[in-house]
Amino acid sequence: MSTTRPIHCLFYSHVWTIYQLEALGLIKTEDEMLLELGLGSRFADVFGRHEKRRGLVRLLRPGMNLHMLAYQPQSLNVPIILAANPPTTMDSLIAALSLVATVDSPIEKVTALVHINDGALFADAYPLMTDFSIVWDVVDFPNAALQTLTEALVKQQCLSQNTWKGFHLCNHPDRQLPESKTRESMLRNVLNDFPVLNLA
């Protein structure tokens, strides 16, 4: 049946943060789906999926729905729509994204994954989103992309009390470093300069 489903926009610092989402409470039910929002795929290498695919833009074909496009990795409890291979165009991707909230599907919630470096690139997509958050592996150094993303979110008025769901810290078990705590402190200091990105 037709429905209006929420689209949560989740920015991430490293592809392995996808394995931390359930523990962080950012994905919860079997009726949810992940969507890689990118012109090309960063997660293809993670899951070993290098076949040709149209990704989300296949939704532009009448009769398609979300669960028909999804891939279910053995390592995740929710399916994911990987970005196109070869890469698609921004116009086609935004056009397909505009259908996600209303196209027929048993999926109740979609979480769109956007790499932090692409944050400003997809600013035109943010009016289609319901709410926003960031998940950051503390091993990753804060970089200029964080400031660029913050500016884009403020400009698009995405950081209201109702739409901002917080900045989540994590650390993948296979990315433990002796200096992890030092890097986490550096990140927290940087976040002090961006109080709108309150920690979850």
N, C-alpha and C positions, 0 to 999 in steps of 0.2 A: 504494500500500500504506500501511497505517497505520504511524506512527512517532511517536517523541517527539522533537520538534525544539526546539532552544534558542531562547529569546526574549531577545535582548539589549535592554536598556532604555537608550536614548541621549537624554540631555537636551541641548537646544541653545539658544543665545542668540539666534540670528537665522535666519530661514528660508533664507538663502543658504548657511548652513553645509552644507546638503544637498549642495551641489556640491563640498565639500571632503572628503567621507567616504571616497571611493576613495583619494585621495592620502594620507590619514591611515591607511589600512589598515583602516578600520572596516567597509567592505564589500569583498568580494573575488571572489565567484564568481557565475556565472549562475544558480546554484541558491538565491540569496538573494533576500529581498524586504524592502522597507521598509513599515512600517505607521504611519500617522499616528494617534497616540493623542490624541484630542481630542474634545470634545463637538461642535465645529464645526471647519472646516478653515482653517488658516493658509496651507497650501500651495496652495490653490485659486487664489489670486491669482498665485502664482509660475508655475503651469502653465496659467493661463487656463481652468480647468475649473470652470464655474459651473452645470453642469447639476444637476438633482435626483439624489441618490443616497443609498442607505442605508448605504454604507460597510461597516465590519466587521460591523455588526449583521445583515447579510444572511446571515452565517454561521449564524445561529440557525434558518434554514430547512433542514430535512433535505435532504441531497443536495448542498449547496453546499460548495465548497472554496476554498482561498486563492487559487489562480491564476485562478479565475473572477471574483474581485472586483478584480483588479489593473488598474492603468493603467500603460502603459509610456511615460514621457516620452521625447522624442527627445534630451533633454539629459542623461539618466541611463542608466547601463548596467544598472540593476536596476529592476524594476517597483515600484510603490507602491500601497497601498490608501489612498486619501484619506479623511479623516473625512467624516461624513455632512453632507448639505445638503438640507433644513434640519437643524439640530443634533438629536442624539438624546439619550437619557437616560443617566445614569451607570449605572443598574442594567442596562440592555440592553447597554451597551458592555462592562461587566465580564463579563457572562454570555457574550458572544461571545468575548471575550479568553480566557476559560477553555477554549475549544475549540481555540485556535490551535496549541497544542503537539501535539495528537493527531489533528486532522482529516486525512482523506486529502488528500494533495497531493504533487507532486514537489518542492516547496520544502523545502530542508534547514535553512535558518536564517531567522529573522525578526528584524529590528531595529525595535523600536517607538520612534518619535520623539515625545518629550514636550517641549513648550516649557518653559523654565526657570520661567516664571511659573505654570505649571500643576503644578509639581513636587509640592506638598503635596496638591493636589486629587486626584491619582491614587494616593495612598498605598495605598489598598486593593487596587490592581492589582499592587503590587510583589511580593507573595508568589508571583505567577504567573510572574515573570521569572527568568531564569537568572543574569544578571549585569548590571552597570551601569557607565556612564561618562558624562562630560560633554564636549561639544565647544563651545568658546567662541571667537567672533570677537573678537580683541583690541580692535577698534574699539568694542565694546559695553561701557559702563560696568558694573562690578559693582554689583548692587543688593540690596535686602533679600530678594528672592526666592531668592538664593543661600544665605543663612543659613537661610531657611525650608525650602528643599529639603534642606539638610544635616541639619537637625534631624529631618525626616521620614524620611530614609534611615537615620539612626542609630536612631531609634525602631523602624523596621521591620527592623533588623539586616541592612541591605543592604551594609554597608561592610566585609565580612570580606576576608581575604587572597584567598579563592577567588572572591568575587563582584565586587570592585571592580576595574575595568579602567582607571582613571585619568582625569585631567582633561586634555583635548587642546586645545591652542591652535591657532588658524588665523587667516587673514586673507584674505577673498575679494579677488581682484584688482581688482574694481570698487568696493571699499570702502576703498581706500588713502587715508589722511589724514596730514597732516604730523605730527599728534600721536599717531599709532598707537603708537610706541614708549613714549611717556609713559603712555598708557592701559594698555599691556601691563605696565609697571612697577607701576602702581596695582593692577592685578589680581593680580599676583604678591604684592604686599604684603598684599592682602586674604586671599589663600590661605594666607599664613603664619598667619592666625588660625584656619584650618581644616585642620590637618595631616592629617586623615583623607582629604581630597580631594587626595591626592598627584598631582602632575603626571605625565603619561604620558612 
